[in-house]
Amino acid sequence: MIEKALDFLFGCRHAHYSFPVTIRGRKRRPQAAALTGTYVVCLDCGKEFAYDWQQMKVITSPERHREQMAELAKHAA
C-alpha cells in the first residue's frame, strides 16, 4: 500500500513509449504481451504495457480491457 502511494507521488508518469512490438512464433512473450500479443515499453523507466492495435491504445487495466472486448463480442454476435 505504501509502495502505491510513493509511486503515485514520485513515480514515473509513463509519458514516453516505444513503438509497439509484436512477438510472433513460439518465442517466449513478456507478461505485458500475454493479453494482446503486442506491448510497448516506457522509455523513462522500462516498464512494459500491453498494447491494443485495434484501438491504438496502451492497456493500463487488463480487467477493463477484457470487459470491453466481451462487450464488443456481444454486440457483434
N, C-alpha and C positions, 0 to 999 in steps of 0.2 A: 504494500500500500504506500509506504513512504517512497519507494522507488518510483511509482507512478507520479506522485506529487513532485518529486525532484525533476523527473523527466519533463513534466508539464512546465515547470518554471525555467529550467535551464537546458532542456534537451534540444535536439535538432528539430528544425521546422520542416525538414524534408522538402526544400524548395527547388532543388536541382536534381533531375533524374537522368539516368542513362537512356539510350534508345531501347525500346522493348526487345527482349531476347527470347526467342522460342527455341527450345531444345527438341530436336527430332530424333527418332530412333529409340534405341534401348539404353541410351546413356542415363546415368543417374541424374535425376532432376533435383534442384534445390526445393526446399519446402514451399517457398513462395510460388513456384511454378506448378505445384501439385494441383491447384484449383483449376487453372485455365491452360496450363502448358506454357504460358508466357509470363515473364516477370521483368521488372525494372529495378535498378539499384539507385539509392540516394547517393549522389556523388560527394556529399559532405560527410556522411557518417558510415556509409557502406551497408545500410540495412536494405534488405530485399523486400519487394512488394509484388503481389500478384497484379497482372495487367489484363484487361479485357479489350481485345481488338475490336469487337463489335461496337462497344460503347466508347472506345478510345479513352478509357479512364483507368486510373490506378485504383485497385480494390483495397480499401483500408479495413473493411469489415467483411470477412468471408461469410459470416452468417447472413448478413444483409444481402450479399450478392446471391447466395443460394435462394433466398426468399424471392428476389426479383426474377431470377431465372425460372423458378417454379411458377410464378405468376404469369410470365410471358408464355410458358409452355401451355398453361391452362387456357389462355386467350387464343393461342394458335390452334388448339385442338377443337 
